[in-house]
Amino acid sequence: MTVADRRLDDVLAPLRDLHLADLLETIAGALDRGAHVRPEPWRRGPDGKVLRKGFLHLPGRHDLEVVKAGKATRPVVDTQMEIGFDAIETPDSSGFSMAIFPFQWQSAELVLETRQRMPNWTPLRLWFLEFVQSSYGEEAPDLHGALHGIGNPHRTGGKITFKIDFGSAPLRCVPALIEALGQTGAARGSLREATEVF
């Protein structure tokens, strides 16, 4: 782990911990009410197959599925409390740099400044596919340790914006995201609070 990665962990760990606490509290509350709970299930279509949506044709996860009296609901856990910190900038060896501002772990906005009209989205897609998979471990023993979703890109001038729901993904997904973005051809980026709910 580099010094930059440790700085990121120090800043991001409280954001992740806060959201995971809300997610686990919601799960515990549903269990206390006698419901059956499935944490972080795949988003599926009517045929039961995992849905792949959007420009990048990617799967996604719900926060949880609650089944009681034969009826299934999929509540969204929207952490409201905010944790402030001074913005940090993390340069990548490729020359790409990312500025990170306070944001909600489940509702982040990624803004990219691009060098070309159409960046190479393959590294971003591969990053998401790696971290949307289950990664049980000490960081989230009762959860999947996985990303939940990434929205379609929206272009405004020379900037492209994505919404990201980091779900229960491990902290190491953020340095990995920065590395992936450095391979897309983007010049710089920022991670900040989303202006709209994911």
N, C-alpha and C positions, 0 to 999 in steps of 0.2 A: 504494500500500500504506500503510495506517495504522500508527501506532505500535503499536496493539493487535495488528495482523496480524504485525508484525515480532517482537513478544514471543512470539506463538504459534509462529512459524517457529523461533525460537531454542529453544523448549521441545520442539516436536514433531519437528523434523528428525532428532535422534538416534534417536528411536523408529522412525521410518520407515526411516532408513538401516540400522539394525540388522536389521529384518525383511527388507528388500530384499537385504541381503548374504546372509542365510540362504537366501532364495529363489533367488538367482543361484548360490549355491554348490551347492544341490540340483540345479539344472538342469545345471550344469557337470559334476557327478558322474555324472549319468545319461548325458550325452553321452560322457564318458570311457569309460563301460562299453559304448558302442556302440549306445545306444538312440536312437530318434527322439523328440524332445521338442517338445511344443506348450505354450508358456507361456500360462497364464491362459485356457484355453478356456471357452466358455459351458457352463453346465450344460444338458444336453439329455436329452430323454426317449427312450424306445425307438424312436420314430418319427423321431428326428433333429432334431426341432424344439426351439428354446430353451424350457426350462421356465420357467414363471412361477408362483411359489408364494406361499402365505401370504396374510395379511390384506390386504396392499398389492398383491398380484398382481405381484410383481417378479421379474425374471430374476436370475441370479447367475453367478459364475465359480468354477471350480476354481483351485487354485494352479498346477497344471501337469498335463499328461497325458504319461505315459511309455509308449512302445510299443517292445517288444523281443520278438523271436521271435513276432510276431503277437499278442501279449497286451498289452492296454492297462491301465495302472494310473493312479490319480490320487492321488499322495501329498499329504498335508497338511503344510505347512511351519509348524511351531508354534515360534516363537522363544521361548526360555526365559529368556534373560538379561533382567534388568530394569534400567531406567535411572530413577533417582529424581530428583525435582525438587520444589520448593515449589509447592503448589497455586496456580493463578492464576485470577482471575475476570475474565471478559470481558463487559462489558455491551453490549447491542445498542441501536441507536437506538429500537427499538420498546418498550424497557423490559424486555425479556427479558434475563436474564443467565445465563451458563454458567460453572460452576466446573470446572476441569480438573485432575485428579489424575493421578499416574503410571498408565500403562496400557500394554498390549501393542498394537502397531499392528494386529495381525491378530485381536485378541480384546478389543474394548472394550465397555463397558456404558454405555449412555446412559439416564439416569434423569431423567424429566420430572415436575415438579410442575404440575398442570393447574388452570386456572381453571374449566373446565367438564367435564361428564361425557365428552363426545366432542369432542376437539380436531379442527380441520380438518387432516387428514393430507395434503392435496394438495401443499402446499409441500415436505414431507418426501419425498413420492413423486417429485416433479419433480427435487428435489436428487439423489436416488439415480439416477434415469434419466439425468441429465446426466453424472454421474461414473462410471457403470458402463460407459460407452462408451469405446472405445480413445482414448487421448490420448498417442500417442507423442511423445517429446521428449527434451531433454537430461537431464531428471530421471530418466528410466528408459528409455534407448534400446533395451534388449533386452526390455522389458516393455510391457504395454499402458497403464500409468499409469491404472489403473481400480479402482474399488471391487469387492469380491468378493461381499458379501452383507449383508443386514440381516434380522434375525429378526422373528418376530411380537411384537407388544406384549403385555406382561403387566402387569396392573393389580394393585397392592396399596394399598388405601386411596386416597389422592389422588395416588399416584405411578404412572407408567407406565414400564416398562423395556423397552429394545430391546438386542439384541446387534448389534454392527457389526464386520464384517471389512473394514478399509480397504484390504486388498490392496496394490496399488502406486499407489493414488490420490495425486495431487499434494497438497502441503501446503495449497494454497488451498481444498481441499474442506472443511477444518474451519471457516474463517471463513464459507464459503458455507453450511455446515450450521447454524451459529449464526444466520445471517440467516434461513434457512428456518424454523428452530424459532420464531423471533420472530413469524412469520406464522401459526403454528398455533393461537395462543391460549394456549400454555403460559406459566406465570409465570416459571419458572426451570428450570435443568437442570444436570446434572453428567455429565462423561465420566470414567470410571474403569476400573480393571481388572475384567474380567468375572469373575463368581464361578463360571461354568461355561464350558467350551470351546464356541465358536460351532458 
